[in-house]
């Protein structure tokens, strides 16, 4: 998902040796990835293989654990907590947004057909089981008995049909629409007005049975279904309220473990236990108040004074101290890369040599050590380390693109001169854009100084609130902009479409028909070895043209008091409170 720094504190990154995360995808290219989740209740969980669970698996162990927690709860008093977010989301409509700042709301207030558990395993959600046709193109999902919306009304397969038809309505402006059109039969045609609802590959066989037909076999389709763009939404509420249905607690009808009961603009949102959730008896936390404190130093003060129980973003200058004091830092390896978008359509940035010069002029190690001040690995490529096949990370041994941890001013100037700008002469003032955030501001200022010093060019810094900033990025109204990406699901295909021509999330406006064709091959490839080779070739092809300024590979770092137990953060940065409890 699109990742402004704050959500996972995108610049608070992975340790220099990225912890291997194995993902065993029975339905996904055979890639194996394991994620170490640090911070579920404040302690380190064992490394667990991320696998597709059998649809009929009963969570007996989880139920037993929940029963014990509930018994403990009686002695611990109120199950309420306050957690600080550093940015307001641009929206909390699962059919519209792709903004990481919305994730805390969406993953706790909605649930799709499948979901991730605390180990990163794909498990049944609203669907208790599913069948796949012999040719791998038709998925039949069997919904649980008695599913309800948060208002107590019935949730059926028709709600899933409506939700996807809504995403495929251009007026919805769904930012993840390409995820649907790329895989679901006739979805692209339906979006273009060239196919009917009857021809769309999404049908309600009966109230408890949903059928999804794909364009072609897609080995990682079950993983795709964990994304909120596939979540159901209630037709009656949206038709009655339009796009304002997300604007008040009364109309924000959802189906997850929590519901929103208060919306205090610019201050906080309150989540309370959804009594109509199918697994409500195993949800212990009664209330989660999500406060907005944009200044990270102010948020830290609130945390250290005991005013709040956790904060999402840690001031970089305090990271080392807090770690030494064992103050509750949680660090979760993340499939994510910190980079700055370069507008590949706009002159002179449409010249790969200019983009190469920018990359060579940046001192990644200085940014890591002196600005963000956390352990991180410099990034020279797109895909973050961690995708393992047959015991080997597929990113091992790849090219460094001629880059190094430190800047190379001579090579940078040589590339710029080859592009027609010797010693920076004639190069227009570079516009370096970012959104309001203390740490991002420091990174941008450091980068501006590096580019000016090492290339002999002028740099102008501009800033806006996230919503305005991101709208400009999407429209191409920028030259170089703070950005980044965390995988929405644990598979390289979460990254690769970002550079496909005309993809909704291709905000670098890079275009290469050969790369586009490779990505299409990867989508359809069922042989793991062949898929891996195609992935490597595709990354080599685009990274040799420097569509981004890659900075470093990241981890999610946040603070949580040790009496908060059971919460978990996934490798995509989603923070889940379904199993959380207070144990003081």
C-alpha positions, 0 to 999 in steps of 0.5 A: 500500500502507498506508504507515507513515512508515518504509518509504519514510520516508514523510515524506522527500518529493518536492521542491517541484516534483514530478518528472514520471513518465510512465506509458504504459499500453497496457492502462491508460487511456492514462495516461503516467507517467515515473519518474526513478530516482535511486540505481541504483548511486548515479547518476542514471538517465535518465528512462524511460517506464513502458510495458507491454513486449511479452510476447515481448521478450528482455532481451538488453541486461540479459543483456549487462550481467549478463555484464559484472557477473559478470566484474567480480565475480570481481575484487571478491570476495564479493557480499554486503551488509548493508542496514538496515530500521527496522521489522519487517513484520507478516508476510511472507505475500504472500497476507495482508499489505499492509504496506509494511515487508514489501515488501523481502522479498516483491519479492525472494523472490517473483515473479508472472506479470509484474513491473517492471524497473528502468525501471518497465516491466511485463515478463514474470515467471513468464509469458513471454507472454499473450493477451487475448480480443477482449472484454478479459475473458479473459487466458491466461498461458503460464508459462516452461518449468521453473519451480521453487520454492526447494525445487527442486519444480515450480511450475505454473499450479495454484500460481497457482490455489491462491494466489488461492483461498487469498486468497479464503478468509475465514480467510486474512484477506488484506488485499488481498482486495478487489483480487481480488474487484473484478476477477476473475469470481465472486471476490466470490461465492467469498469469500462462499461463494456460488460454487464453485472451478469457477465462479471465474474462475481456472483451470489449463488445463494445468501451464503455462497459466493463465486468468484471467477478469474481471468486465468489461474492465479496462484496467489489469489487467496492472499489478494483477498486479504486486501480491504478492497475485497471487504464487503460494504452495506448497500443500503447504508451507502445508497442512503448516504452516498460518500458521506456514509463514512462521516459519522458513527451512525452510518459507518456500518462495518463487520469486523471485531470493532465498530466506530462509536465516536468521530472527533475531527482532528482529535480522535476516533473511538472503536468499541467491540462489535457485539454482532461480530461472528467471533465477538465472544473471543474479543476481549478489548472493549474500547480502543481510542485512537488519538491523533497527535501529529507531533511525535515528541508530544506523543512521546511525552504523553506515552512516558507520562502514562497518558496513552498506552502506545504510539505509532511513530517514535521520534528518531532522536529518541529511538536509541534512548528508548531502546536502551531503557527498554521502554516498550519499543516494538520492532516488526520486520516489514515487506517494505522499501523507503524510496522517493518517487521520481516523476518519469514523465516530466523533463528532465526526469524522463532521462534515466541518466538524470535519475541515476545521478540523483541516486548516486548523489544521495548518502543513504548511510548518513540518512540512516545513521544521522537522520532517522537514527535506527538500524536499517539496510541501504536500498538499491532496489525495489523489492525488500529482502525476505522472499525465500524460495527453497531456503534462499532469499530471491533478492540475494546476489542481485545488482547494487545498480552501481550504488553504495551506502555513501554518496559518489559525487564524481559518478553522480556528476558524470551521469548528470554531465552525460545527460547534458548538464555538466556541473549542474549547468542548465539544470532546472531547480529541483522541486522536492516535495513532502508531507507534514511530518517531523522526521520526513522533514529532516530526511528531505532537508538532508537530501536537499543538501546532498543533491545541491552539494554533490550535483551542483544544482538548486533544490526547492523544498515544498510541503503540504498536509498528506491529503493535498500532497498525495493528491498532487503525487497522483496527478503528477504535480511533482518532480521528486516526492517522499513516498514508499511502499509496504506489501499489501500481501506477502508476495512480490506481486504486491510491488511489481504493478507499481511500475506497470504502465497506467496502473492506478498506483504507478505514481512515478509514471514510468512506462516500459512495455517489456516490463509490462509483459513480464508482469503479465507472465508472472501473474499466470506462472504457476512454476515457482522456479520460473516465477522467481526468474521472471521476478528477478528479470523484471526488477533488473529491467526497471531498476537499471533505469532508476525510477525511484531514489531508493533509500532503505529497507524498513521495519515497523517500530512503535511503542506499547506498554507491556500490560497491553497483550495479544495485539499483533502487527503483520508484516504489511504493517497492519496493527490488529486489536482483535486478540488484545487485552489489558493485563495490569 
